[in-house]
């Protein structure tokens, strides 16, 4: 494999790579602003310039300086075998300082109030490559703050004209809302009159901006990034399986960002995924278990609600009737297995079905004209269920045959030989069809609903158990491409809600006659530690069963059914999560 030496380190590269790409793939830091792997190369910021020496075939392959010793842009210069590159030479360092001085001439000194502070390339490079003082004495050019779209503010006086955002709207979304207006020190980014930045992927320009020029309206002044903890997660709203970073602090989600994955979502996420998690903190969340007493649903403690649930399911089975289980495509594979195993332990002939899979519009693939699956493409899926394929895979292995789809399941469970049904929802939009509503008839059968948001279907139930969203639990989703991806819990469950997997384990313990452990005998698990200024451990009482462990359930799935062995061999494990750290040294005053 060809090699190139960058700042004294020998780096292997693939023919066709640029010097900067070879450096990045080998872990050699070369400063850059305008370069991005998913965009065209314009070499406009000039901070990546370096001295390049290359073998001259006309002179016995002796190393000679390219361009007569002039600095060349490493982002736009192809790497060749035997090259020697210096971005730490006196000439390259002098250029870096000059570029930084130029970029900071008109830049406002508002780091203390800028949302980008703590993850800003301009801050980092000013510290690493810039001067300690400014020589500029003239009046700074001031530009206004602009409302360029429903999700984005443009602080034009912070812009360094890297044009990443302009190239994104032209090359990826194909909508071209942003353009460069003016020249020289009057140059600025703007939108065309009457054409706001309002495409389905507009929020990606916020991630692309290396400084604090393009800011998220939703995250504006919400939290300092060094107080945030990032958890690797998966899109829980659509079938795309987008890889995400969920940024949170003290149990509260503040923002969702894309996590690079060339196989799934490249570098991008849709605005639907970026902003669609707000139901996690909705006032309409179910927060406590409910039991029907004298015709009215009342909040009760879990022990009594669990006992009533098991009694109702057992009564149906002992009466010679079947139990129906509808597993939502918003649940994880592990939860589908735990619930199916629970119901079949009571009724071996239980009727298992997959909940309604919601579709909205058609798939959209970007850049326009490309096809889903092509390299560096992103597809917004019309299918708004993250794990329909995973649930089907698990239920098929448990049943030994294909599970029923929602309509067929509802038709089957409306028959008189079904004495109880367990319905799971977890969708942030209404999910129960008219047929499912008819099945949830308390006069005909015992009805258990496990859901996250209060809805009409819950009002029909005998038992209502509060589930949690995908950000409040760990598990595995199978996306539209058949890729199994694991994710971890980002924030603790809200109030008394529990994951559907935990509920299944608790009910199985009740079914097995496990004693209730109270007081000093109760087990307590620490499920999260707030990463804020004053960390606080969050404890969860476990009176009957151990904490639901997605990785342990995957092992059980593989042991129980050979078809589910893929859950121990083919699941993509999310990277380790971490707390944001400031680049600057913190000094105690």
N, C-alpha and C positions, 0 to 999 in steps of 0.2 A: 504494500500500500504506500502511496506517495506520502512524503513528510515535508513539513515546513517548520522552521524555527521562528518562534514568536517570543520576543523578550527573553531569549535564552532557553525557552522550553520547546522541545521537539514535539510537534503535534501531527498526528495522522489526519488526513482529510480525504474526502471523496472528490474525484475530478469533477470540476464544475462549481465547486464551492468557492465563495469569496474568502479573502483573508480573514475578515471579521467573523464569518460563519465558522471557519476552522478554529479561530480563537475561542469562540463561545462554546463550541462542542468539546473543546479540550480544557475548559475552565480557566482560560486566560482572559483577564478583564481588559477590554479595550473600550473606552468611553464612546457612546453614540447616543444621538437623540432621534434623528429622522429615520433610522433603519428599523424595520420590523419584518420578521420572517414571513408574515402574511401579506405584505404590501410590496409594491414596486420599489426599486432602489433609485433614489434621486440624488444622494450624496450632497445634500444641501446644508447640513449643519456644520460640517467640516471639522468636528472635534475628533473624528477617528483617524485623521491623517497620520501617516507613519512613514518612516524611511524604509524603503524596500530594496534589498539587494537580491539579484537573481543570477543564476548561471548563464553565461553568454556562450551559446554554441559556436559562435564565430571566433571565440578566443579561448578554445580548449576548456569550455565550461567553467571558466573562472568567474567568481562572484564579482558583479559590477553593479553599481547603483542604478536603479531604474530612473528614467526621466532626468538623467544627469544629476541625480541627487536631490531632485525636488520631492517634496512630500506628496504622497498619493493617498486618495481615499481608500482605506482598507475595506469598506463596505462594498466598493464597486470594482475592486481589482481582483481578478481571479487568482486563486492560489496555484502555484506550480511547484513541482518537486524540486527540493533543494533551496527554495527561497529562504532568505533570512530577513525578518521584519523587526523593526524597533519602533515601538510607540512610547518608549521611555528614554529615548535619546534626548540630549539638550535641545535639538531642533524641534522634535515632536512636542516636548514639554512646553517650549516657548509658544508653539502654535496653540496648544490646549489653553494656556493662560490667556492668550490673545482672544480666542473664541469666547472663553468665559467672560472676559472683560467686556466684549462686545455685547453678549447676550444680557449682561446685567446693567448696561448703561441706562436703559429705560425701564428696567424691571422694578416694580415697587417693593419696598422693604416691609412686606406685610406677612411674613412667615408666621408670626404669632396668631394671626387670625385666618390663615389659609387652610382649607380642608386637606390640601395635598401635603401639608407639612408632616414630615416623618416618613413619607414614601415618595419624595420628590427628587427626580434626577438632578434638577438644578441645584438643590441644596447639597446633594451628595457630591456632585462634580465640583461645585464651588469650593467645598471643603477639601476635596482630593486634588483638584487640578487648577483651582483658581488662585487669585491674588488675595492677600489679606486686607488690602485697602482698595478704595476706588479713586481713580484719578479724574473722574468725570465731574466737572463743576457746573455745567450748563443746566438749563431747565429740562426736566424729563418730559417726554411725550406721554400724555395721559389719554386713555381711551375709556369709553364707558362700559359698564356691565350690560350685557345683552341677553335678552330672553329669546333664545334661538329655537326652542321647541318645548314640548310638554314636559320633558324630563331633564333638560340640560340648560345650565347657565353658562354663558361665555364671558369670562373676565378677560377682556381683550388686552389690557395692559400687562398681563402676565404671560401672554403668548410669545413663544420663541420662534414661531413660523417654521416648525418642523414639517408641517403639512400632512402629518399622519392622518388627521381627521378628514381632510379633503380627499386624500387618496382612498380612504376607507369608503366614503360615500360614492366615489366614482367606480372603484374596482371591485368592491365586495357587494354592497347593496344595489349599486347601479342607479341610485336615486339622485345623486349629485346635488344635494341641497347646499352644501358648503363650497365656498370658493375663496380665492385670494383676491383681495381688493386693494388697490393702491400700489405704491412702490417705495423703496427705501425705508426711512423710519416711519412713514405713513402707511406701510403695508399692514394689513390685518385680515383676519378670517371673518367671514360674514355669510349670511344666508341671502339667497335671491329674494327680492321683494315678493311677499305673499306666499313664499314657499318655506314653511318651517321645517326644522329637522324633526321629522315625524314618521320615520320608516320603522318597520318591525324590529330593527336591530340598532336603533339610534343610541342606546346606552353604551355601546361598545366604544364610542369615541371618548367616553370618560376614562375607560381603562387605557386607551391608546395614548392619551395626552400625558407626556412625561413631566409636565409641570401642573400648576393649579389653574390653568386657563379654562378648561372644560370641566365643570363640576356637576355632580348629581344633585338635583333639587331635593330628592328624597333623603339624602344623607347630609345635606348642608348644615354645618354647625351642630351635628348630632353627637359626635364622639371623636376624641383624639385617637388616631390609629394605633398609637403605642399602648393604649389600654385594651385593644381588641385582641381576641383569640380567634384563630382561624381553624375551622374544621373542614376536612375534605368530605364533600357530599356529592350526591347525584340528583339530577332533576327529578323531582317528585310530582311534576304537574303534567308532563307530556311523555310520549313514548320514545323521545329522542335519546334519553340517557345522558344528557349533557353533564360534563364534569364541572363541579362547582367548588368555590371556596365560600363558606358561610362565616361571616365575621360577626362575632357576638361578644357581649360583655355582661357579666353578672346575670346570666340567664335570659338576656334579651338579644334578639337578632337585630342588627343594624343595617347590614347590606349583604348582597349576594353578588359574587364576581365569578367570571369564567376561570376554569382550571384547564390548562392546555392539555389536549389529548388529540393527537393527529387522527386516530381511528374514529373518533366520535364527533366532537364539536370544534376541532381545530383550536382556534384562539377565542371563539366567540360564544355568546349566548343571546337568546332573543329577549326583548323587553318583557315578554310574557313570563319568562322564567326569572328574570332579574327582579321584577316587582310583584310577582304573583304569590309570594309567600305571606302576605299580610294577614291572611286568615289565621295564622298561627297565634296572633294576639287579638283575635276578634272578640268582641263583647258577646258574640253569639255562641261561644264555645261551651260545650258540655263540660262541667268541672267536677261533678259529683255523681255517684251511682244513684239511680232512681228505682224505686220499687212501687208497684201499684197496690194501693191499700184502699179498700172501700171505693174502688172506681177512680181513685185519684193517684197520680204519680207523686211520690214524696221522696225527698232526699233521705238516704239511710246509710249506715256504715257498711263497709264492704263485706264483713262477715255474714251479716243477715242477708244482704243481696245475693252473695254467692250461694248461700244455703238455699235460698228461694229459687235461684236459677237451676241449680243441680236437681232440686226436688221437682221442678216443672219438667225438665228434660227426662228425668227418670220415669216420671208418671206417664209420659207419652210412650216411652219405650216399653214399660211394664204393661201398658194397656194394649200392646200389640200393634202400635202405630209407629210410623217412621219419623225421623227427624230430618229436616232440610237445613242445609248450610249454604248460604250464599257468600262467597269469598270475594271481597272487593278487589278489583285490579289495582287499587291504590295501596294494598297491603304488600308487605315483603314476602319473599318466598318462604322464609323461616316461619312467619306468622301463619301463612296458608297451611303449612305442614302441621304446626302446633294445633290449630283450630280443627283441621280435618282429623287429626289423631284423637283429639278430645271427643268429638262427636261420634266417631266410629267406635270408640271404646264404650259408649253408651248404647249405640245402635249400629251393628255391623252392616246393616243395609241402608245407612244414612244416604240421603240424596244430596250430592255435592254439585254446586254450580258456580260459574264465574259471574260476578256482578256486571252491571251495565258498563260497556265501554263507550265513552262519549267521543264523538267526532265533531270538529268545527272546521268547515271549509275544506281546503285541500292542502297537501304538502307544498311548502315553498322552499326552494333550494337556491342558495346564494353561492357565488355570483350568478346572476340571471343567465340562463342558457346552459348552465352546468347540470349534471345529474347527481342524484344522491349516491354517495359512495365514491365519487371522484375525489382525488387528492385535494386537500385544502378547501373543501366545500362545507357548507353548513346548511342543514335542513330543519326548518320549523315544521314539526309534525302536526298533522290534523288530528291525530289520535291523542286524546287528552287523558290517557291512563298510563302510568309509568311501568306497570308490571303485569299486564294482561297475559303475556306469553309465559312469564315466570309462574304465575298462579296456575295456568293451564298445565304447565310442565309438572308441577308438584302434584296437583290433583289427579292427573293422569297416572302418575306413578302409584299414588295411594289407592286409586280405584282399580287400576289395571285396564282402564278404558278411558275414552275421552270424556271429560266432564261436560255437563250441560251448560249451554249459554243461558243468559239471564231470562229471555222470554220462554224458552223451553222449560227451564227450571221452575218458573212461576206457574206455568201451565200444569206441570206435574205436581207441584206442591199445593195446588189449589184443590186437589182431590181429597176425599174424606179419609184416606188411610195415612195422611200426614198429620201428626198430633202436635208437632212443635217445629218452629223454624228459628234459626239464628241468622240474623241479617247484619252484614257489615258494610259500612259506607266509606267514610274517610275522604270523600270528594269535597272540594271547597264550593262546588255548585250542586244544586238539587240533582239527585241521582236516582231516586226511586221512581220507576215507571208506574203507570196505572195498574199493570198486572201485579207488580210487587206490592203495591198498596193494598190490592185486594187479598193477596196472600196473608198480609199482616192483619188478620181478622181475629181478634181475641175471643170472639164467641165461637170460633171454629177450632182454634189451636192456640197453644202457648207461644208467645212471641218475645224473642230477645233481640234487642237492637244494640249494636256496638258502633258508635259513630262519634265524630268530632264536633259537629255543629248541630245545634237544635234545629229540628225539621219536623214536618208533619208526620213522617213515618215513625218518629220517636213517640209522638202523642198516641199512637195506636198500640204501643208495646206494653207488655206486662213488666218487663225489665229493661232498663236503659243503662248501659255501661259506657262511661266516657273514654273514648280512645284518644290517640295522640297523632299528630301530623308526622310526616317523615323526618322533619328536623328534630323531633324529640325522641327518636329511637334509632337503633342500628339495624342493618339488614342487607338484603340483596335484591336488586331489581334486574330484570332482563329487558333490554331495550328492543326497539324495532328491528335492529340488526342481529338479534340473538345473542348479544354480548351480556354476560353476567358480571355485574359490578357491585361490589360491597361498599357500604358507606357507614360512617360512625354517627353517633348521636351528637348533635350540635349544642342543644340546650336542654335543660331538664323539663319533664312534663309539667304542664300547667296545673296548679292546685292538686286535685285528687284524681286527675286523669292518669290512665295507665296504657301502655302499649297493648295492642291486641294479643301479642305474643305473651306478655306478662299475665294478661287476663286468662288466656288459655291455660298457662301453667298453674295459676291459682285455682282455677276451676278443677283441673285434673287432681290437684292436691286435696281439694274438698271431696271430690269423688272417691279418692283413695282413703279417705278417713283421717287425713293429717290433722293433728291437734293444733289448735290455735295457740300460738306462743304470745304471751302478754307480758307487759312490764319488763323486768330485767331479763327475762328469757327470750324476748323478741330479738330477732336479728336485725341489724341496721347496716345498710350499705351506703357508702359515700359515692354518689353518682356524678358529682361535678364539683369543681372548685372554681369559684368566681375569679377571673383574672384581673379584676379591677384594682384600684388603689388599695382597697381593704378587702383582701380575699376572704370569702366566706364559704365553708364547706356546706353542701346541700345533702341532707340525709334522707333516705327513703326506708321506711319500716317494711319489713318482710315477715309478716306474722305466720305465713303458711309455707311459702316456697322461696327458693333462691331467686336471685335476679335473673331475668331473661337474658341469655347470652347467645347472640346470633351465631358466633363462631362455633359454640358448642352444639347448637341445634343443627348446623350444617353437617357436623360429624355424625349426629344421630340420623339425619336424613340419608347420608351415604351408607350407613350401616343397615338401615331398615330396607332400603330399596336400591338395587344396583343401578337403576336408571338415574338416580340422583347422585351418583358418584361424582358427577361434574361439579358439584358444589364444594368438593374438597380439592379438585384439580384445576378447574377452569375459571374460577371466580377471580376477577381482578380486584386485588385488595387496594384500598385507598391509601395514599401516602400518609405519613404521620402528620398530625395537626400540630400547631404551634402558636405561641403568643408572639405578637408583633413586638419587635424591639427597635428603639430609636437608633439611628446610625451614630449619633453623637454620644460622647461619654457623659453620663449623668453624674453631676457633682453635687454632693450634699452641702447645702449652705449652713 
